[in-house]
Amino acid sequence: MTNSSDKILLGQIGAAHGIKGHVRISAHTQDPLAIGTYGPLDTDRPGLTVTLSKLRLHKTVVVAQIKGINDRNAAEALNGVNLFIDRAKLPEIDDEDDFYHADLIGLEARLDTGITIGQVSALPNFGGGDLIEIRDPQSGDTYLYPFTKGVVPQVNIAEGYLTIVVPIEVDEGEEEPN
């Protein structure tokens, strides 16, 4: 099983697509089709490595052929398999505002006043943009914030923390100030 810290999750195989062994893949790469450029991918199934080919976008997923998978039944058996790459095969990040999500998970979250409010537990995106999920270790509660420069103005991976500026809520019926 692949779960060590030197592996980065690139995507997850979903349902079969058609009858010739194609699968839908939820890609976690900035360019969804880039998932096919890394060569063979490790999986969370012992002994299984997959090579993707014939990639194309279909709505919100990548449809791909997996080497050695030629029918729908074999493709269906791969539903839910996670796809990983060695961290060393990923390009270095040049922009200070770009991050690999794996580097953010576990960072301490501090308010702009310096008070620690929890740790980063996930970076979901439900279609409206990236969110950052902070888990309070004492209560177990989680809080979602927009992962924007205005709400998360500072990310310091080397020192293990990021800063959260809690957005001001506007009550229903009130107008936002100009």
C-alpha positions, 0 to 999 in steps of 0.5 A: 500500500502506498501512503508514505510522505514521499508520495503525492496523490495525483488522482483517483480512478472512478467509474468505467467509461464505455465498454473498451476499458476506459476509466474516469479519473478525478485528477488533482493536478493543475492541468487535469491532462498532466496526470498522463505525463508522469509515466507509470503511477503507483496505487494504493493497491499492493503490486498495482502500477498503472500507465495511462494513455489516450487521455481526454477531458470529459466534463469535469473528469479525465477519461483514459485508457489504462495499459492492460485494461481492455474491457468494462469489467476490468475497468470497473474493478479499479473504481476507487483506486488512488494514483500516486507519484514520487515527490521527486518526480514533481517539478520544483515550485517557482512561485511563492503563491503556489503549493502542493496540497500535501505540503499544507496538510498538518500546518498549524493555523494561526490567526493574524493575532498569533493565536493558534486555532488548529491544523490544516486537515484538508483542501477541498474544492466543491466547485466554487474554488479552493477551501482550506479546512482547519481542525481544532484538535481540542474540540474536533470541530472543523472550519472552512475558509476560502483559500485566497490571499486575502484570507490566507495571506501568509504560508510558511511551510519551512516554519510549519504554519500559515496565517488566517484572517477570518472574513467578516460575515455580513448578516442576511439582509445587510448590505456590504460596506463599499 
